[in-house]
Structure formats: C-alpha cells, structure tokens
Amino acid sequence: MATSDINNAWRVESPCVRKCTLDSDDVCVGCYRSIDEICAWGGADNEQRRAILLQASARRETKTRRA
C-alpha cells in the first residue's frame, strides 16, 4: 500500500464542536476554522484537512493568548 493510500485510509474528522458562531473575523468560536475553511471541509482530502487543522490550531493559540 502506498503512503498516500495509508494517509487517506481514515478520514480526518471534523473539529466541529457544535458551537457554530462566527466572530468579527469570520472565524468559528468553537473550532477556530474560518468560514472559507468550514465551507471547503466537505470536499477536502486528508492532506487539505490536516492543513486546515494546523491553521485552526495556530489561530486558537493566537486568539486565546489575547484573551
């Protein structure tokens, strides 16, 4: 099995925590994905989903430091 097959064998789960409210930057206050990332999620492959998760994680760190 090729590495790409292994990476896509299991779908990366959505980080949605059902707290869907966008802040003034159009970022969800629950999962920290932007509205564009949320819309793209359904059609994204695992590599794209992992990239979205990394961006959301960085966004979470930045926003929680400010609070």
C-alpha positions as CSV (number, residue, x, y, z in Angstrom):
1,M,0.0,0.0,0.0
2,A,1.4,3.4,-1.0
3,T,1.9,6.1,1.7
4,S,-0.8,8.2,0.1
5,D,-3.2,5.3,0.4
6,I,-2.4,4.9,4.1
7,N,-2.8,8.7,4.7
8,N,-6.2,8.6,3.2
9,A,-7.4,5.3,4.6
10,W,-9.1,7.1,7.5
11,R,-10.9,10.3,7.0
12,V,-9.6,13.2,9.2
13,E,-12.6,14.0,11.5
14,S,-14.1,17.4,11.6
15,P,-13.1,19.6,14.6
16,C,-16.6,20.9,14.9
17,V,-17.9,21.1,18.5
18,R,-21.3,22.4,17.5
19,K,-20.7,25.8,18.9
20,C,-21.1,27.4,15.4
21,T,-20.8,31.2,15.9
22,L,-18.5,33.4,13.8
23,D,-16.5,36.2,15.4
24,S,-15.8,39.5,13.8
25,D,-13.0,37.9,11.7
26,D,-15.4,35.2,10.3
27,V,-13.8,32.6,12.5
28,C,-15.8,30.0,14.4
29,V,-15.5,30.5,18.1
30,G,-15.9,26.7,18.6
31,C,-13.4,25.1,16.2
32,Y,-11.4,28.2,15.1
33,R,-11.8,27.5,11.4
34,S,-12.5,30.4,9.0
35,I,-15.8,30.4,7.1
36,D,-13.8,29.5,3.9
37,E,-12.2,26.5,5.7
38,I,-15.6,25.4,7.0
39,C,-17.1,25.5,3.5
40,A,-14.1,23.7,2.0
41,W,-14.0,20.9,4.6
42,G,-16.5,18.6,2.9
43,G,-14.6,18.5,-0.4
44,A,-11.1,18.5,1.2
45,D,-8.8,15.4,1.2
46,N,-7.0,14.4,4.3
47,E,-3.9,16.5,3.4
48,Q,-6.0,19.6,3.0
49,R,-7.9,18.8,6.2
50,R,-4.7,18.5,8.2
51,A,-3.6,21.8,6.8
52,I,-6.9,23.4,7.9
53,L,-6.5,21.9,11.4
54,L,-3.0,23.3,11.7
55,Q,-4.2,26.8,10.7
56,A,-7.1,26.5,13.1
57,S,-4.8,25.4,15.9
58,A,-2.5,28.3,15.3
59,R,-5.5,30.7,15.2
60,R,-6.7,29.2,18.6
61,E,-3.3,29.8,20.2
62,T,-3.2,33.4,19.0
63,K,-6.8,34.2,20.0
64,T,-6.6,32.6,23.4
65,R,-3.3,34.5,24.2
66,R,-5.1,37.7,23.6
67,A,-7.9,36.9,26.0
